[in-house]
Amino acid sequence: MKPDLFESPDYYNIDDLLTDEHKLVRSAARDWVKREVSPIIEEAAQKAEFPKQIIGGLAEIGAFGPYIPEEYGGAGLDQISYGLIMQEIERGDSGVRSTASVQSSLVMYPIYKFGSEEQRKKYLPKLASGEFMGCFGLTEPDHGSNPGGMVTNFKDAGDHYILNGAKMWISNSPFADIAVVWAKSEEGRIHGLIVERGMEGFSTPETHNKWSLRASATGELIFDNVKVPKENLLPNKSGLGAPLMCLDSARFGIAWGAIGAAMDCYDTALRYAKERKQFGKPIGAFQLQQKKLAEMITEITKAQLLAWRLGNLRNEGKATSAQISMAKRNNVDMALKIARDARQILGGMGITGEYSIMRHMMNLESVVTYEGTHDIHLLITGLDITGLNAFK
Ligand SMILES: Cc1cc2nc3c(=O)[nH]c(=O)nc-3n(C[C@H](O)[C@H](O)[C@H](O)COP(=O)(O)OP(=O)(O)OC[C@H]3O[C@@H](n4cnc5c(N)ncnc54)[C@H](O)[C@@H]3O)c2cc1C
C-alpha cells in the first residue's frame, strides 16, 4: 500500500469551532492511525484478520470509552472528542472503528448506564484498557431490523438464569471476553445480561467470507442452556429502549466515523487527479472529474457541520434519537457515494489495494446496513416528521 499522505480537508474552517482539547485528541488519534493502522490495514483486510496488536494503541488514544468517566477508566471526554476519535479511526478503516464503537457504545455504555456499581467496577476499567474486549448481541438470524421480535430468552433457575437462543452478525464476537446480550425474560421483557467467555454452553463461531469489514471479526453467539449468574443482569433499565439507547450512542460515532472514510477517499482522489495525466494534462483538469471532486468536498463539509452541531446537542443532552438517526443515514450515504466516485477517479488503480478507496467502499456497504439500515433510518425520520408509523 502507498505511504499515508493524508491531509484533512477543512473547507469551511470548521477547526475554528473546535476547542484546543478537541484538536489535541484528534491529532493524537490521527498520528496513531498514520503510524499504527495505515501500514498494516491492507494486509489485515486481505487476510480477513482483525489486527489484535492495535488493541493497546486504541486504548491509549482513548477510543475505548472516550466519554466514560475517568473513575471507571474512561477518557472523560465530551461528545465532539468522541466523534473526532471515531472520525480519525474510520479514516484508517471502518472495521477498526467498528471494534472501538462496539467496545465503547455497545458494551461500556450499557454497563455504565444500566449496570450496578459492582458491574461498573468489575468490567469498565478492563474494557477501557483493552484487557477485556466486548461484543453486543442484539441481532438474531430472524430478527434484524425488528429486534423487538427476538426469541433469545432466559428463565429464572433459583440462584442463576438459564439463557437460550442465538445472535448473528456480532462484531468482535470471535475474540470477545464478554458479551452484552439482549434477551427476553419469562414475562417477555427485554433485559441485558453480561455473558462471559468460558460459560458452559456459550460459543462464538466466526462468520467467514465477508467482502466487507474484513479487518473486523464478525460472528455468532450461541446460547445452549447457559447458566448466567443473577448478578450479571443489568439491573437499571429494561425494555427495547435500553439497547436502542446504546444504538443512539454508536450511531452518533458512526455519523462522525463515516466522515473520516469520506475524507480519506476525497483526499486520495484529489491527489491522484492532480498527478495522473491523460490526453496531455492532469485528469483533475477535466470538468467531469472536477464535478466529482467539487461535489465531494461540498458533501463532506455539510456532513462535518451536521456532526458538529449534533455533538453540541449531545453535549447539552438535547439530541433526539431521530436527529442522531438522520446524521447516521446522511453521513454514511454521503461517504458511500464519495467512495464510489473516488474509485472511478482512480480508474483501474482504484480497484487495487495500493489505495484505500475500494476497501473503504466495501466497508461502507456494512456501515450503511448495520446500526439500522438506510431504509430504517428514512422510516425513523418519516415517523418523526409525520407522526405516522410506516414500519408495519
Ligand atoms: C458486518 C456487520 C456487523 C454487525 N455487527 C452487529 C453487532 O455487533 N451486533 C448486532 O446486534 N448486530 C450487528 N449487525 C447486524 C445489523 O445491525 C443488521 O444486519 C441490520 O440491523 C439489518 O438487519 P438484517 O441484516 O437482518 O436485514 P433485514 O432486517 O432482514 O432487512 C433486509 C432489507 O429489508 C429492509 N427492511 C426491513 N424492514 C423494513 C421495513 N419495515 N420497511 C422497509 N424496508 C425494510 C431493510 O432496510 C433491508 O434493506 C452487524 C451487521 C453486519 C453486516
Ligand as a Chemical Component Dictionary entry (heavy atoms), coordinates in Angstrom:
data_LIG
# 
_chem_comp.id                   LIG 
_chem_comp.type                 NON-POLYMER 
_chem_comp.pdbx_formal_charge   0 
_chem_comp.three_letter_code    LIG 
# 
loop_
_chem_comp_atom.comp_id 
_chem_comp_atom.atom_id 
_chem_comp_atom.alt_atom_id 
_chem_comp_atom.type_symbol 
_chem_comp_atom.charge 
_chem_comp_atom.model_Cartn_x 
_chem_comp_atom.model_Cartn_y 
_chem_comp_atom.model_Cartn_z 
_chem_comp_atom.pdbx_ordinal 
LIG C1  C1  C 0 -20.578 -6.587 9.396  1  
LIG C2  C2  C 0 -21.758 -6.473 10.311 2  
LIG C3  C3  C 0 -21.553 -6.281 11.670 3  
LIG C4  C4  C 0 -22.659 -6.237 12.542 4  
LIG N1  N1  N 0 -22.447 -6.105 13.899 5  
LIG C5  C5  C 0 -23.509 -6.245 14.756 6  
LIG C6  C6  C 0 -23.293 -6.289 16.180 7  
LIG O1  O1  O 0 -22.159 -6.135 16.669 8  
LIG N2  N2  N 0 -24.366 -6.532 16.989 9  
LIG C7  C7  C 0 -25.625 -6.690 16.499 10 
LIG O2  O2  O 0 -26.555 -6.910 17.292 11 
LIG N3  N3  N 0 -25.866 -6.624 15.146 12 
LIG C8  C8  C 0 -24.835 -6.410 14.276 13 
LIG N4  N4  N 0 -25.063 -6.376 12.902 14 
LIG C9  C9  C 0 -26.410 -6.620 12.415 15 
LIG C10 C10 C 0 -27.057 -5.416 11.750 16 
LIG O3  O3  O 0 -27.429 -4.470 12.719 17 
LIG C11 C11 C 0 -28.231 -5.931 10.906 18 
LIG O4  O4  O 0 -27.657 -6.562 9.763  19 
LIG C12 C12 C 0 -29.172 -4.829 10.478 20 
LIG O5  O5  O 0 -29.904 -4.349 11.582 21 
LIG C13 C13 C 0 -30.164 -5.282 9.402  22 
LIG O6  O6  O 0 -30.750 -6.495 9.756  23 
LIG P1  P1  P 0 -30.794 -7.697 8.672  24 
LIG O7  O7  O 0 -29.422 -7.869 8.128  25 
LIG O8  O8  O 0 -31.439 -8.851 9.330  26 
LIG O9  O9  O 0 -31.679 -7.152 7.486  27 
LIG P2  P2  P 0 -33.289 -7.180 7.410  28 
LIG O10 O10 O 0 -33.859 -6.569 8.651  29 
LIG O11 O11 O 0 -33.731 -8.527 7.011  30 
LIG O12 O12 O 0 -33.532 -6.157 6.219  31 
LIG C14 C14 C 0 -33.386 -6.533 4.840  32 
LIG C15 C15 C 0 -33.850 -5.371 3.978  33 
LIG O13 O13 O 0 -35.232 -5.076 4.259  34 
LIG C16 C16 C 0 -35.381 -3.721 4.606  35 
LIG N5  N5  N 0 -36.456 -3.573 5.597  36 
LIG C17 C17 C 0 -36.579 -4.218 6.791  37 
LIG N6  N6  N 0 -37.682 -3.797 7.435  38 
LIG C18 C18 C 0 -38.277 -2.873 6.628  39 
LIG C19 C19 C 0 -39.426 -2.048 6.737  40 
LIG N7  N7  N 0 -40.195 -2.067 7.836  41 
LIG N8  N8  N 0 -39.733 -1.218 5.720  42 
LIG C20 C20 C 0 -38.923 -1.162 4.633  43 
LIG N9  N9  N 0 -37.823 -1.898 4.458  44 
LIG C21 C21 C 0 -37.493 -2.732 5.454  45 
LIG C22 C22 C 0 -34.027 -3.291 5.152  46 
LIG O14 O14 O 0 -33.841 -1.883 5.024  47 
LIG C23 C23 C 0 -33.070 -4.091 4.268  48 
LIG O15 O15 O 0 -32.841 -3.391 3.081  49 
LIG C24 C24 C 0 -23.972 -6.349 12.026 50 
LIG C25 C25 C 0 -24.152 -6.486 10.638 51 
LIG C26 C26 C 0 -23.075 -6.542 9.789  52 
LIG C27 C27 C 0 -23.316 -6.719 8.325  53 
# 
loop_
_chem_comp_bond.comp_id 
_chem_comp_bond.atom_id_1 
_chem_comp_bond.atom_id_2 
_chem_comp_bond.value_order 
_chem_comp_bond.pdbx_ordinal 
LIG C1  C2  SING 1  
LIG C2  C3  SING 2  
LIG C2  C26 DOUB 3  
LIG C3  C4  DOUB 4  
LIG C4  N1  SING 5  
LIG C4  C24 SING 6  
LIG N1  C5  DOUB 7  
LIG C5  C6  SING 8  
LIG C5  C8  SING 9  
LIG C6  O1  DOUB 10 
LIG C6  N2  SING 11 
LIG N2  C7  SING 12 
LIG C7  O2  DOUB 13 
LIG C7  N3  SING 14 
LIG N3  C8  DOUB 15 
LIG C8  N4  SING 16 
LIG N4  C9  SING 17 
LIG N4  C24 SING 18 
LIG C9  C10 SING 19 
LIG C10 O3  SING 20 
LIG C10 C11 SING 21 
LIG C11 O4  SING 22 
LIG C11 C12 SING 23 
LIG C12 O5  SING 24 
LIG C12 C13 SING 25 
LIG C13 O6  SING 26 
LIG O6  P1  SING 27 
LIG P1  O7  DOUB 28 
LIG P1  O8  SING 29 
LIG P1  O9  SING 30 
LIG O9  P2  SING 31 
LIG P2  O10 DOUB 32 
LIG P2  O11 SING 33 
LIG P2  O12 SING 34 
LIG O12 C14 SING 35 
LIG C14 C15 SING 36 
LIG C15 O13 SING 37 
LIG C15 C23 SING 38 
LIG O13 C16 SING 39 
LIG C16 N5  SING 40 
LIG C16 C22 SING 41 
LIG N5  C17 SING 42 
LIG N5  C21 SING 43 
LIG C17 N6  DOUB 44 
LIG N6  C18 SING 45 
LIG C18 C19 SING 46 
LIG C18 C21 DOUB 47 
LIG C19 N7  SING 48 
LIG C19 N8  DOUB 49 
LIG N8  C20 SING 50 
LIG C20 N9  DOUB 51 
LIG N9  C21 SING 52 
LIG C22 O14 SING 53 
LIG C22 C23 SING 54 
LIG C23 O15 SING 55 
LIG C24 C25 DOUB 56 
LIG C25 C26 SING 57 
LIG C26 C27 SING 58 
# 
